[in-house]
Amino acid sequence: MTPYNIANMAKLNGLDIIAITDHNSCRNAPAVLKAASQIGLTAIAGMELTTREDVHILTLFPSAESALAFNDYVDLKRMRVANKTEIYGRQQIMNERDEIIGEENDLLITATDIGVYDAVRIVKEYGGAAVPAHIDRESNGLIAVLGAMEKDMGYKTVEFSLSATMDTVNRYVREGYGAIHDSDAHRLEEINEAGTENCIELEAPTAYSVIAALNADK
């Protein structure tokens, strides 16, 4: 999973837009955005934030600059635990040509000191959208961890894993949430092919349009 290969596999699979959402880091986003732009693909800079409750929240931003500014904020809230490369592997930072330009030395899968109720507000301050990730999953899903989605949390859209049943999805749609599916790919072969199950109708294929759609009242 390197920037050049991610962008080109997505293009090969017929996708119009992708988002790069590493755990608690946006530092590989600029490379993916550059690699995507060179082949006519829209890429969105983001992060899969781990809250203090150990819930995963997808965060998407209108530009690499806003994502990196949010990254700097998250750095202040991260638990500082040294990465054990022999267990977790190296956390490399690359450019659009897949050349290594840096490395994250702190383990990135730990919880931050940002709460579920705070995440929406903070992400919007950086111009972005926050979406609870894979809420149907037992691991790091908001429902399993906190018991329920509450309207006062402020989320407009929720994300489901590919194994979610339509009954589960429709329940939250009836409650007024937008629902999205994505590949949640950790390997190149897991990147979805284009299809009706992972489409959002937009005015234009831009990060701003995606963020507006995710933040809109349903």
TORPA-4810 file (N, C-alpha, C, O; in nm, 3 decimals):
<nodes>
NODE_1_0.085_-0.119_0.000_0.000_0.000_0.000_0.089_0.124_0.000_0.119_0.180_0.105_M
NODE_2_0.130_0.166_-0.118_0.212_0.286_-0.134_0.134_0.388_-0.217_0.045_0.349_-0.292_T
NODE_3_0.166_0.518_-0.207_0.085_0.620_-0.274_0.064_0.596_-0.423_-0.050_0.602_-0.470_P
NODE_4_0.171_0.570_-0.496_0.159_0.549_-0.641_0.072_0.428_-0.671_-0.014_0.434_-0.760_Y
NODE_5_0.092_0.319_-0.599_0.016_0.197_-0.625_-0.130_0.209_-0.585_-0.217_0.156_-0.653_N
NODE_6_-0.158_0.279_-0.476_-0.297_0.301_-0.435_-0.373_0.378_-0.543_-0.481_0.337_-0.584_I
NODE_7_-0.315_0.489_-0.588_-0.382_0.572_-0.688_-0.405_0.494_-0.818_-0.514_0.501_-0.875_A
NODE_8_-0.306_0.422_-0.862_-0.318_0.353_-0.990_-0.409_0.230_-0.982_-0.477_0.198_-1.080_N
NODE_9_-0.413_0.162_-0.869_-0.507_0.051_-0.854_-0.651_0.104_-0.853_-0.740_0.043_-0.912_M
NODE_10_-0.673_0.216_-0.785_-0.807_0.276_-0.782_-0.851_0.317_-0.922_-0.966_0.296_-0.961_A
NODE_11_-0.759_0.376_-0.998_-0.791_0.415_-1.135_-0.822_0.293_-1.220_-0.918_0.294_-1.298_K
NODE_12_-0.743_0.188_-1.205_-0.764_0.065_-1.279_-0.900_0.004_-1.247_-0.964_-0.056_-1.333_L
NODE_13_-0.946_0.020_-1.122_-1.074_-0.034_-1.079_-1.192_0.055_-1.116_-1.306_0.024_-1.083_N
NODE_14_-1.165_0.165_-1.185_-1.274_0.249_-1.235_-1.330_0.348_-1.136_-1.438_0.403_-1.159_G
NODE_15_-1.260_0.373_-1.025_-1.310_0.468_-0.925_-1.285_0.611_-0.970_-1.188_0.641_-1.039_L
NODE_16_-1.376_0.701_-0.929_-1.363_0.844_-0.958_-1.295_0.918_-0.843_-1.219_1.012_-0.866_D
NODE_17_-1.324_0.875_-0.721_-1.276_0.944_-0.601_-1.231_0.840_-0.499_-1.297_0.738_-0.479_I
NODE_18_-1.118_0.867_-0.434_-1.073_0.784_-0.322_-1.038_0.876_-0.205_-1.019_0.996_-0.223_I
NODE_19_-1.031_0.819_-0.088_-0.983_0.892_0.030_-0.872_0.811_0.094_-0.879_0.689_0.102_A
NODE_20_-0.770_0.880_0.140_-0.659_0.816_0.211_-0.675_0.847_0.359_-0.668_0.963_0.399_I
NODE_21_-0.696_0.743_0.441_-0.728_0.763_0.582_-0.644_0.670_0.669_-0.697_0.573_0.725_T
NODE_22_-0.516_0.698_0.680_-0.430_0.621_0.769_-0.473_0.643_0.915_-0.539_0.742_0.947_D
NODE_23_-0.435_0.552_1.001_-0.468_0.564_1.142_-0.390_0.679_1.206_-0.267_0.677_1.209_H
NODE_24_-0.463_0.778_1.256_-0.407_0.889_1.335_-0.295_0.965_1.266_-0.210_1.025_1.332_N
NODE_25_-0.294_0.963_1.133_-0.192_1.038_1.059_-0.243_1.076_0.921_-0.313_0.998_0.856_S
NODE_26_-0.208_1.197_0.876_-0.237_1.242_0.740_-0.110_1.260_0.658_-0.116_1.315_0.548_C
NODE_27_0.003_1.216_0.708_0.129_1.254_0.645_0.157_1.187_0.511_0.244_1.232_0.437_R
NODE_28_0.085_1.080_0.479_0.098_1.022_0.346_-0.007_1.076_0.248_-0.004_1.043_0.130_N
NODE_29_-0.098_1.159_0.297_-0.203_1.212_0.210_-0.149_1.298_0.096_-0.194_1.280_-0.017_A
NODE_30_-0.055_1.391_0.119_-0.006_1.473_0.008_0.048_1.389_-0.109_0.027_1.424_-0.225_P
NODE_31_0.116_1.281_-0.079_0.172_1.196_-0.185_0.062_1.129_-0.265_0.071_1.120_-0.387_A
NODE_32_-0.042_1.080_-0.197_-0.153_1.014_-0.267_-0.227_1.116_-0.353_-0.265_1.086_-0.467_V
NODE_33_-0.248_1.237_-0.301_-0.316_1.341_-0.379_-0.237_1.375_-0.505_-0.295_1.393_-0.612_L
NODE_34_-0.106_1.385_-0.493_-0.023_1.417_-0.611_-0.024_1.302_-0.711_-0.038_1.324_-0.831_K
NODE_35_-0.010_1.179_-0.661_-0.011_1.064_-0.752_-0.145_1.052_-0.823_-0.150_1.018_-0.941_A
NODE_36_-0.254_1.079_-0.752_-0.387_1.070_-0.812_-0.409_1.179_-0.916_-0.466_1.153_-1.023_A
NODE_37_-0.364_1.300_-0.887_-0.387_1.411_-0.980_-0.316_1.387_-1.113_-0.360_1.435_-1.217_S
NODE_38_-0.207_1.314_-1.110_-0.131_1.288_-1.232_-0.201_1.191_-1.327_-0.166_1.181_-1.444_Q
NODE_39_-0.301_1.119_-1.276_-0.373_1.023_-1.360_-0.522_1.057_-1.370_-0.601_0.974_-1.413_I
NODE_40_-0.560_1.177_-1.330_-0.698_1.221_-1.344_-0.794_1.162_-1.242_-0.913_1.147_-1.270_G
NODE_41_-0.743_1.128_-1.126_-0.825_1.071_-1.018_-0.834_1.172_-0.905_-0.734_1.235_-0.871_L
NODE_42_-0.951_1.187_-0.846_-0.966_1.275_-0.730_-0.934_1.197_-0.603_-0.991_1.090_-0.579_T
NODE_43_-0.845_1.250_-0.522_-0.813_1.189_-0.392_-0.839_1.291_-0.282_-0.815_1.410_-0.299_A
NODE_44_-0.888_1.243_-0.170_-0.923_1.327_-0.056_-0.830_1.292_0.060_-0.810_1.175_0.092_I
NODE_45_-0.775_1.395_0.121_-0.687_1.376_0.237_-0.772_1.355_0.362_-0.866_1.429_0.388_A
NODE_46_-0.736_1.252_0.438_-0.813_1.224_0.558_-0.734_1.147_0.661_-0.612_1.130_0.650_G
NODE_47_-0.806_1.100_0.761_-0.745_1.025_0.871_-0.854_0.937_0.932_-0.970_0.977_0.939_M
NODE_48_-0.816_0.819_0.976_-0.905_0.738_1.060_-0.863_0.762_1.205_-0.770_0.701_1.256_E
NODE_49_-0.935_0.852_1.268_-0.904_0.896_1.403_-0.951_0.793_1.505_-1.062_0.740_1.493_L
NODE_50_-0.868_0.764_1.605_-0.910_0.680_1.717_-0.937_0.771_1.836_-0.847_0.838_1.886_T
NODE_51_-1.062_0.773_1.881_-1.100_0.861_1.991_-1.056_0.804_2.125_-1.006_0.692_2.133_T
NODE_52_-1.075_0.884_2.229_-1.036_0.837_2.363_-1.119_0.716_2.406_-1.077_0.640_2.493_R
NODE_53_-1.238_0.699_2.345_-1.322_0.584_2.377_-1.283_0.461_2.295_-1.343_0.355_2.308_E
NODE_54_-1.182_0.475_2.209_-1.135_0.368_2.120_-1.233_0.343_2.006_-1.247_0.230_1.959_D
NODE_55_-1.301_0.449_1.963_-1.391_0.445_1.848_-1.317_0.502_1.727_-1.245_0.601_1.739_V
NODE_56_-1.335_0.440_1.611_-1.275_0.490_1.488_-1.369_0.588_1.418_-1.487_0.558_1.397_H
NODE_57_-1.316_0.704_1.382_-1.392_0.808_1.313_-1.318_0.844_1.184_-1.201_0.883_1.189_I
NODE_58_-1.385_0.831_1.070_-1.327_0.878_0.944_-1.333_1.030_0.940_-1.437_1.088_0.970_L
NODE_59_-1.224_1.094_0.904_-1.222_1.239_0.889_-1.167_1.272_0.751_-1.062_1.221_0.711_T
NODE_60_-1.239_1.357_0.677_-1.200_1.397_0.542_-1.189_1.548_0.536_-1.267_1.619_0.600_L
NODE_61_-1.092_1.599_0.458_-1.062_1.741_0.455_-1.056_1.792_0.311_-1.030_1.714_0.219_F
NODE_62_-1.080_1.923_0.292_-1.085_1.977_0.156_-0.950_1.988_0.087_-0.945_2.005_-0.034_P
NODE_63_-0.841_1.979_0.161_-0.708_1.994_0.101_-0.605_1.922_0.186_-0.630_1.887_0.302_S
NODE_64_-0.488_1.902_0.127_-0.377_1.843_0.203_-0.336_1.936_0.316_-0.297_1.889_0.423_A
NODE_65_-0.343_2.067_0.291_-0.301_2.165_0.393_-0.391_2.159_0.516_-0.341_2.159_0.629_E
NODE_66_-0.522_2.153_0.496_-0.613_2.146_0.611_-0.598_2.013_0.684_-0.609_2.008_0.806_S
NODE_67_-0.573_1.906_0.609_-0.553_1.776_0.672_-0.427_1.775_0.758_-0.427_1.722_0.868_A
NODE_68_-0.320_1.834_0.707_-0.195_1.838_0.783_-0.207_1.928_0.905_-0.143_1.902_1.008_L
NODE_69_-0.287_2.034_0.895_-0.310_2.118_1.012_-0.385_2.039_1.119_-0.352_2.050_1.238_A
NODE_70_-0.484_1.960_1.079_-0.554_1.873_1.173_-0.457_1.769_1.229_-0.463_1.737_1.348_F
NODE_71_-0.370_1.717_1.146_-0.269_1.621_1.190_-0.184_1.679_1.303_-0.154_1.611_1.401_N
NODE_72_-0.145_1.806_1.289_-0.066_1.870_1.393_-0.143_1.877_1.524_-0.085_1.859_1.631_D
NODE_73_-0.273_1.903_1.514_-0.357_1.906_1.635_-0.363_1.767_1.699_-0.349_1.752_1.820_Y
NODE_74_-0.385_1.664_1.616_-0.394_1.527_1.668_-0.263_1.485_1.732_-0.263_1.413_1.832_V
NODE_75_-0.150_1.528_1.675_-0.020_1.495_1.734_-0.011_1.538_1.880_0.055_1.471_1.960_D
NODE_76_-0.077_1.648_1.914_-0.075_1.696_2.052_-0.162_1.611_2.144_-0.149_1.616_2.266_L
NODE_77_-0.251_1.531_2.083_-0.348_1.453_2.159_-0.319_1.303_2.156_-0.392_1.224_2.217_K
NODE_78_-0.214_1.264_2.086_-0.184_1.121_2.074_-0.109_1.068_2.194_-0.031_1.139_2.257_R
NODE_79_-0.134_0.942_2.225_-0.057_0.872_2.327_0.079_0.838_2.269_0.088_0.778_2.162_M
NODE_80_0.185_0.876_2.339_0.320_0.855_2.288_0.374_0.719_2.332_0.422_0.704_2.445_R
NODE_81_0.365_0.623_2.242_0.417_0.488_2.265_0.506_0.454_2.147_0.462_0.463_2.032_V
NODE_82_0.628_0.416_2.173_0.721_0.385_2.065_0.671_0.267_1.982_0.627_0.166_2.037_A
NODE_83_0.679_0.280_1.850_0.642_0.171_1.761_0.744_0.058_1.769_0.865_0.082_1.762_N
NODE_84_0.695_-0.063_1.784_0.781_-0.181_1.781_0.777_-0.238_1.639_0.685_-0.311_1.603_K
NODE_85_0.878_-0.203_1.560_0.876_-0.238_1.420_0.877_-0.389_1.397_0.828_-0.437_1.295_T
NODE_86_0.933_-0.463_1.491_0.938_-0.608_1.475_0.798_-0.671_1.488_0.776_-0.783_1.444_E
NODE_87_0.705_-0.596_1.549_0.567_-0.644_1.564_0.475_-0.579_1.462_0.400_-0.647_1.392_I
NODE_88_0.481_-0.445_1.453_0.384_-0.370_1.373_0.438_-0.326_1.237_0.362_-0.277_1.153_Y
NODE_89_0.566_-0.342_1.213_0.624_-0.296_1.088_0.657_-0.148_1.093_0.620_-0.078_1.188_G
NODE_90_0.726_-0.101_0.990_0.765_0.040_0.983_0.647_0.126_0.936_0.568_0.083_0.851_R
NODE_91_0.636_0.244_0.991_0.530_0.339_0.955_0.594_0.447_0.867_0.629_0.555_0.914_Q
NODE_92_0.607_0.416_0.740_0.684_0.501_0.650_0.601_0.615_0.593_0.480_0.602_0.573_Q
NODE_93_0.666_0.727_0.567_0.608_0.840_0.498_0.674_0.847_0.361_0.797_0.842_0.351_I
NODE_94_0.593_0.858_0.254_0.645_0.851_0.118_0.604_0.972_0.036_0.514_1.047_0.073_M
NODE_95_0.672_0.990_-0.077_0.629_1.089_-0.174_0.551_1.019_-0.285_0.529_0.898_-0.279_N
NODE_96_0.507_1.097_-0.386_0.422_1.041_-0.491_0.493_0.940_-0.579_0.429_0.870_-0.657_E
NODE_97_0.625_0.931_-0.570_0.702_0.831_-0.646_0.737_0.709_-0.560_0.820_0.627_-0.599_R
NODE_98_0.673_0.699_-0.444_0.694_0.588_-0.352_0.835_0.585_-0.293_0.884_0.479_-0.254_D
NODE_99_0.899_0.701_-0.288_1.029_0.713_-0.222_1.007_0.747_-0.075_0.925_0.834_-0.043_E
NODE_100_1.077_0.681_0.014_1.061_0.704_0.158_1.125_0.837_0.195_1.243_0.860_0.168_I
NODE_101_1.047_0.925_0.257_1.097_1.056_0.296_1.091_1.077_0.448_1.133_1.182_0.497_I
NODE_102_1.040_0.980_0.521_1.034_0.992_0.666_0.971_0.870_0.728_0.936_0.774_0.659_G
NODE_103_0.957_0.874_0.860_0.899_0.760_0.931_0.837_0.809_1.061_0.892_0.896_1.129_E
NODE_104_0.721_0.752_1.095_0.656_0.780_1.223_0.713_0.683_1.326_0.703_0.561_1.310_E
NODE_105_0.772_0.736_1.430_0.834_0.651_1.531_0.741_0.612_1.645_0.764_0.513_1.714_N
NODE_106_0.634_0.690_1.664_0.534_0.655_1.766_0.427_0.567_1.704_0.386_0.590_1.590_D
NODE_107_0.381_0.468_1.777_0.276_0.378_1.730_0.149_0.458_1.702_0.105_0.537_1.786_L
NODE_108_0.091_0.438_1.584_-0.021_0.520_1.540_-0.158_0.459_1.566_-0.259_0.522_1.535_L
NODE_109_-0.165_0.340_1.620_-0.295_0.277_1.640_-0.350_0.297_1.781_-0.454_0.240_1.816_I
NODE_110_-0.283_0.377_1.862_-0.330_0.401_1.998_-0.441_0.506_1.999_-0.459_0.578_1.901_T
NODE_111_-0.515_0.515_2.108_-0.621_0.613_2.122_-0.563_0.753_2.140_-0.452_0.770_2.191_A
NODE_112_-0.640_0.852_2.097_-0.605_0.992_2.121_-0.691_1.044_2.236_-0.780_0.975_2.285_T
NODE_113_-0.663_1.167_2.278_-0.744_1.231_2.382_-0.848_1.324_2.318_-0.867_1.437_2.362_D
NODE_114_-0.914_1.273_2.213_-1.023_1.344_2.147_-1.147_1.257_2.159_-1.147_1.141_2.116_I
NODE_115_-1.253_1.311_2.217_-1.373_1.232_2.242_-1.466_1.226_2.122_-1.458_1.309_2.032_G
NODE_116_-1.555_1.128_2.123_-1.654_1.111_2.016_-1.739_1.236_2.001_-1.770_1.276_1.888_V
NODE_117_-1.776_1.299_2.112_-1.861_1.418_2.105_-1.783_1.541_2.060_-1.843_1.639_2.014_Y
NODE_118_-1.652_1.538_2.071_-1.569_1.652_2.031_-1.528_1.646_1.884_-1.504_1.750_1.822_D
NODE_119_-1.520_1.526_1.830_-1.458_1.507_1.699_-1.528_1.585_1.588_-1.461_1.647_1.504_A
NODE_120_-1.662_1.584_1.586_-1.736_1.653_1.479_-1.701_1.802_1.478_-1.669_1.858_1.374_V
NODE_121_-1.709_1.863_1.594_-1.682_2.007_1.604_-1.540_2.041_1.562_-1.519_2.135_1.485_R
NODE_122_-1.444_1.965_1.611_-1.304_1.995_1.581_-1.275_1.976_1.433_-1.208_2.059_1.372_I
NODE_123_-1.324_1.868_1.375_-1.299_1.842_1.233_-1.361_1.952_1.147_-1.301_1.995_1.049_V
NODE_124_-1.480_1.998_1.183_-1.544_2.105_1.106_-1.464_2.235_1.115_-1.466_2.315_1.021_K
NODE_125_-1.395_2.257_1.225_-1.311_2.376_1.237_-1.199_2.376_1.133_-1.147_2.482_1.098_E
NODE_126_-1.163_2.258_1.084_-1.061_2.245_0.980_-1.125_2.228_0.841_-1.056_2.194_0.745_Y
NODE_127_-1.255_2.250_0.833_-1.325_2.244_0.706_-1.366_2.106_0.662_-1.402_2.086_0.545_G
NODE_128_-1.361_2.008_0.753_-1.381_1.870_0.714_-1.513_1.809_0.755_-1.602_1.877_0.806_G
NODE_129_-1.523_1.679_0.731_-1.639_1.599_0.771_-1.591_1.482_0.855_-1.486_1.424_0.830_A
NODE_130_-1.671_1.448_0.957_-1.640_1.335_1.046_-1.751_1.232_1.035_-1.869_1.266_1.045_A
NODE_131_-1.713_1.107_1.016_-1.809_0.998_0.995_-1.768_0.878_1.081_-1.658_0.826_1.063_V
NODE_132_-1.852_0.833_1.174_-1.818_0.713_1.250_-1.794_0.595_1.157_-1.876_0.567_1.069_P
NODE_133_-1.682_0.527_1.175_-1.642_0.420_1.084_-1.699_0.285_1.126_-1.713_0.256_1.245_A
NODE_134_-1.732_0.203_1.026_-1.776_0.063_1.045_-1.854_0.046_1.175_-1.814_-0.030_1.263_H
NODE_135_-1.966_0.120_1.185_-2.039_0.120_1.313_-2.101_-0.014_1.347_-2.141_-0.037_1.461_I
NODE_136_-2.109_-0.104_1.249_-2.166_-0.237_1.275_-2.064_-0.335_1.329_-2.100_-0.446_1.366_D
NODE_137_-1.936_-0.296_1.333_-1.832_-0.387_1.377_-1.817_-0.388_1.529_-1.837_-0.286_1.595_R
NODE_138_-1.781_-0.502_1.582_-1.756_-0.514_1.726_-1.628_-0.440_1.764_-1.620_-0.381_1.871_E
NODE_139_-1.529_-0.443_1.676_-1.400_-0.381_1.705_-1.399_-0.235_1.660_-1.408_-0.206_1.541_S
NODE_140_-1.387_-0.145_1.756_-1.373_-0.001_1.732_-1.495_0.062_1.666_-1.485_0.175_1.616_N
NODE_141_-1.607_-0.006_1.664_-1.731_0.052_1.612_-1.804_0.127_1.722_-1.806_0.084_1.837_G
NODE_142_-1.864_0.239_1.686_-1.927_0.325_1.787_-2.038_0.253_1.863_-2.049_0.269_1.985_L
NODE_143_-2.120_0.174_1.794_-2.232_0.107_1.860_-2.183_0.006_1.964_-2.233_0.003_2.076_I
NODE_144_-2.084_-0.074_1.927_-2.033_-0.176_2.018_-1.966_-0.112_2.139_-1.976_-0.163_2.251_A
NODE_145_-1.897_0.000_2.117_-1.822_0.063_2.227_-1.913_0.144_2.318_-1.903_0.135_2.440_V
NODE_146_-2.003_0.224_2.258_-2.085_0.317_2.337_-2.230_0.274_2.352_-2.303_0.331_2.433_L
NODE_147_-2.273_0.175_2.275_-2.408_0.122_2.292_-2.511_0.176_2.196_-2.607_0.107_2.165_G
NODE_148_-2.494_0.300_2.147_-2.594_0.359_2.059_-2.540_0.486_1.995_-2.449_0.550_2.046_A
NODE_149_-2.599_0.520_1.879_-2.577_0.651_1.817_-2.675_0.749_1.877_-2.794_0.718_1.889_M
NODE_150_-2.627_0.865_1.915_-2.714_0.969_1.970_-2.708_1.091_1.878_-2.600_1.129_1.832_E
NODE_151_-2.823_1.152_1.850_-2.828_1.266_1.760_-2.741_1.382_1.808_-2.684_1.455_1.728_K
NODE_152_-2.732_1.398_1.942_-2.654_1.511_1.991_-2.503_1.492_1.975_-2.425_1.582_2.008_D
NODE_153_-2.461_1.377_1.924_-2.320_1.360_1.888_-2.283_1.448_1.770_-2.169_1.492_1.757_M
NODE_154_-2.382_1.476_1.682_-2.361_1.569_1.572_-2.325_1.507_1.439_-2.302_1.579_1.342_G
NODE_155_-2.321_1.375_1.430_-2.284_1.310_1.303_-2.405_1.305_1.210_-2.516_1.275_1.253_Y
NODE_156_-2.382_1.335_1.082_-2.489_1.332_0.981_-2.486_1.205_0.898_-2.588_1.164_0.844_K
NODE_157_-2.369_1.142_0.888_-2.350_1.024_0.805_-2.273_0.920_0.884_-2.186_0.955_0.964_T
NODE_158_-2.304_0.793_0.862_-2.230_0.685_0.926_-2.182_0.588_0.819_-2.241_0.577_0.712_V
NODE_159_-2.073_0.518_0.850_-2.014_0.423_0.755_-2.033_0.281_0.805_-2.020_0.253_0.924_E
NODE_160_-2.064_0.191_0.712_-2.085_0.051_0.744_-1.979_-0.034_0.676_-1.930_-0.001_0.568_F
NODE_161_-1.944_-0.144_0.741_-1.853_-0.239_0.679_-1.925_-0.310_0.565_-2.047_-0.306_0.556_S
NODE_162_-1.847_-0.375_0.479_-1.907_-0.445_0.366_-1.990_-0.566_0.409_-2.067_-0.620_0.330_L
NODE_163_-1.974_-0.609_0.534_-2.052_-0.724_0.583_-2.181_-0.682_0.653_-2.255_-0.768_0.701_S
NODE_164_-2.210_-0.554_0.659_-2.332_-0.507_0.725_-2.456_-0.554_0.648_-2.457_-0.554_0.525_A
NODE_165_-2.558_-0.592_0.721_-2.683_-0.632_0.656_-2.763_-0.509_0.617_-2.748_-0.402_0.677_T
NODE_166_-2.849_-0.524_0.517_-2.934_-0.412_0.475_-3.031_-0.372_0.585_-3.067_-0.255_0.594_M
NODE_167_-3.074_-0.467_0.667_-3.161_-0.432_0.780_-3.092_-0.335_0.873_-3.153_-0.239_0.921_D
NODE_168_-2.963_-0.359_0.900_-2.886_-0.270_0.987_-2.871_-0.133_0.923_-2.892_-0.031_0.988_T
NODE_169_-2.835_-0.131_0.795_-2.817_-0.004_0.725_-2.948_0.075_0.723_-2.950_0.194_0.754_V
NODE_170_-3.057_0.008_0.687_-3.186_0.076_0.674_-3.236_0.130_0.807_-3.308_0.230_0.810_N
NODE_171_-3.200_0.065_0.915_-3.240_0.115_1.048_-3.187_0.256_1.070_-3.260_0.343_1.118_R
NODE_172_-3.062_0.279_1.036_-3.003_0.411_1.059_-3.047_0.512_0.953_-3.055_0.631_0.981_Y
NODE_173_-3.075_0.464_0.833_-3.131_0.553_0.732_-3.268_0.604_0.778_-3.298_0.722_0.762_V
NODE_174_-3.349_0.516_0.835_-3.481_0.558_0.886_-3.467_0.658_1.000_-3.555_0.742_1.020_R
NODE_175_-3.357_0.650_1.073_-3.335_0.744_1.183_-3.278_0.877_1.135_-3.253_0.966_1.216_E
NODE_176_-3.258_0.891_1.003_-3.217_1.018_0.947_-3.069_1.034_0.920_-3.022_1.145_0.896_G
NODE_177_-2.994_0.923_0.923_-2.850_0.930_0.893_-2.826_0.897_0.746_-2.897_0.815_0.687_Y
NODE_178_-2.725_0.960_0.688_-2.674_0.914_0.561_-2.591_0.789_0.585_-2.535_0.772_0.693_G
NODE_179_-2.584_0.701_0.486_-2.511_0.575_0.500_-2.415_0.559_0.383_-2.452_0.579_0.268_A
NODE_180_-2.291_0.523_0.413_-2.192_0.498_0.308_-2.124_0.364_0.333_-2.113_0.317_0.446_I
NODE_181_-2.079_0.303_0.223_-1.992_0.187_0.226_-1.863_0.224_0.154_-1.865_0.301_0.058_H
NODE_182_-1.753_0.173_0.200_-1.628_0.186_0.126_-1.548_0.058_0.145_-1.587_-0.029_0.222_D
NODE_183_-1.436_0.048_0.077_-1.362_-0.078_0.082_-1.285_-0.097_0.212_-1.252_-0.210_0.249_S
NODE_184_-1.256_0.015_0.283_-1.174_0.006_0.405_-1.050_-0.079_0.377_-1.014_-0.166_0.456_D
NODE_185_-0.986_-0.052_0.264_-0.879_-0.139_0.215_-0.749_-0.119_0.292_-0.704_-0.006_0.311_A
NODE_186_-0.691_-0.228_0.336_-0.558_-0.229_0.395_-0.456_-0.294_0.302_-0.336_-0.294_0.331_H
NODE_187_-0.504_-0.349_0.190_-0.418_-0.411_0.089_-0.471_-0.370_-0.048_-0.590_-0.342_-0.063_R
NODE_188_-0.383_-0.367_-0.148_-0.423_-0.324_-0.281_-0.539_-0.406_-0.335_-0.631_-0.351_-0.396_L
NODE_189_-0.536_-0.536_-0.313_-0.641_-0.622_-0.368_-0.776_-0.600_-0.302_-0.877_-0.650_-0.351_E
NODE_190_-0.780_-0.526_-0.191_-0.906_-0.499_-0.122_-0.975_-0.371_-0.171_-1.088_-0.343_-0.131_E
NODE_191_-0.909_-0.294_-0.256_-0.971_-0.172_-0.307_-1.088_-0.208_-0.396_-1.074_-0.287_-0.490_I
NODE_192_-1.205_-0.151_-0.367_-1.326_-0.184_-0.442_-1.315_-0.148_-0.589_-1.243_-0.055_-0.627_N
NODE_193_-1.388_-0.222_-0.671_-1.414_-0.180_-0.808_-1.536_-0.087_-0.807_-1.619_-0.093_-0.717_E
NODE_194_-1.545_-0.003_-0.909_-1.658_0.089_-0.918_-1.788_0.009_-0.928_-1.793_-0.095_-0.994_A
NODE_195_-1.892_0.058_-0.863_-2.022_-0.009_-0.867_-2.127_0.073_-0.796_-2.094_0.170_-0.728_G
NODE_196_-2.251_0.035_-0.811_-2.361_0.113_-0.754_-2.364_0.112_-0.603_-2.420_0.203_-0.541_T
NODE_197_-2.303_0.009_-0.541_-2.311_-0.001_-0.394_-2.220_0.099_-0.324_-2.232_0.118_-0.203_E
NODE_198_-2.129_0.162_-0.396_-2.038_0.257_-0.330_-2.037_0.392_-0.404_-1.932_0.454_-0.421_N
NODE_199_-2.156_0.435_-0.446_-2.168_0.562_-0.519_-2.234_0.669_-0.433_-2.323_0.641_-0.353_C
NODE_200_-2.188_0.792_-0.451_-2.254_0.911_-0.396_-2.278_1.006_-0.513_-2.186_1.033_-0.590_I
NODE_201_-2.399_1.055_-0.527_-2.429_1.151_-0.633_-2.382_1.290_-0.588_-2.420_1.337_-0.481_E
NODE_202_-2.298_1.353_-0.671_-2.238_1.481_-0.635_-2.255_1.581_-0.749_-2.275_1.544_-0.864_L
NODE_203_-2.249_1.710_-0.714_-2.251_1.813_-0.816_-2.122_1.811_-0.897_-2.122_1.842_-1.016_E
NODE_204_-2.011_1.776_-0.833_-1.881_1.769_-0.899_-1.794_1.670_-0.823_-1.812_1.654_-0.702_A
NODE_205_-1.701_1.603_-0.890_-1.615_1.505_-0.822_-1.499_1.572_-0.749_-1.383_1.560_-0.788_P
NODE_206_-1.532_1.643_-0.641_-1.432_1.717_-0.565_-1.442_1.682_-0.418_-1.543_1.631_-0.371_T
NODE_207_-1.334_1.713_-0.346_-1.335_1.692_-0.201_-1.443_1.777_-0.135_-1.510_1.732_-0.043_A
NODE_208_-1.459_1.901_-0.181_-1.560_1.990_-0.123_-1.700_1.931_-0.138_-1.781_1.939_-0.045_Y
NODE_209_-1.730_1.872_-0.255_-1.862_1.814_-0.276_-1.886_1.693_-0.187_-1.995_1.675_-0.134_S
NODE_210_-1.784_1.610_-0.169_-1.796_1.493_-0.082_-1.820_1.538_0.062_-1.908_1.486_0.130_V
NODE_211_-1.742_1.633_0.108_-1.756_1.682_0.246_-1.893_1.742_0.268_-1.956_1.718_0.371_I
NODE_212_-1.939_1.821_0.172_-2.073_1.882_0.183_-2.180_1.774_0.191_-2.275_1.787_0.269_A
NODE_213_-2.167_1.669_0.112_-2.267_1.560_0.112_-2.267_1.487_0.246_-2.374_1.452_0.297_A
NODE_214_-2.149_1.463_0.302_-2.141_1.391_0.429_-2.190_1.474_0.546_-2.239_1.420_0.645_L
NODE_215_-2.179_1.607_0.535_-2.221_1.697_0.643_-2.367_1.741_0.631_-2.419_1.808_0.720_N
NODE_216_-2.433_1.704_0.522_-2.567_1.755_0.497_-2.671_1.684_0.583_-2.657_1.565_0.614_A
NODE_217_-2.776_1.758_0.622_-2.889_1.696_0.689_-2.958_1.603_0.592_-2.975_1.635_0.474_D
NODE_218_-2.999_1.486_0.641_-3.062_1.387_0.554_-3.213_1.389_0.568_-3.282_1.312_0.501_K
</nodes>
